[in-house]
């Protein structure tokens, strides 16, 4: 298992083609690995600032995530959010981790949704148009 900085270095980015424009990027992936947490679907939505994620890098990054033994579902969601937020520093970011398979007879669906934004950024018109989940 890689150290935090080595793992985050797997998240490659490139320059935002138009840093003056607010737009939403959505990436969705099926994650596997730690049996107590995955399989789960990750939906990442963000408004880029200076950088955008290179989607091709996610295969190697998610392979590393699969090697981590998480204590619980929420820990996995927080780690993913912190990694993406740290590497691309978006204006706004929303990460949803969604598990449709039953953890036990009481819980049929498990979801964690996290959100963050830069302190002075606000584009309510853009965010209000996004599909709610």
C-alpha positions, 0 to 999 in steps of 0.5 A: 500500500502506498503512502498518502502522497504516493497515492495522491500522485496517481491522480494526474491533472491538466490545465483547465481549458477555460478557468474563467468559465464555471462548468461541472465535470462528472465522473462515475466509477464502480469501485471494488476492494475492501469487502466491508465497503465495496463494491460501490459506485462513486460519483464525483462532480466538481467545478474546476478552478485551475486543474481538471482530472485526467480520467485515464489515471483513475484505473491505477488510482482505484487499483490502489484504493482497492488495496486499502482495508477501510474500517467503514464505508464513511472512512472510504468516502472521506479518503476519496474526497480528501484525495480529489479535493487536495489534488485538483483544488476545485471551486466546488466538489461533491463526492457520493459513494453509493452501495446498493448491495446489502450490508446486512438484513437491516441496511439495503442501501448505504450512501455517503455524500460529501461537499466542499467549496472554496470560501468565496466561490458561489454560483447558485444558478449553476448548482441549482440546475444539477440533478439531485440524487 
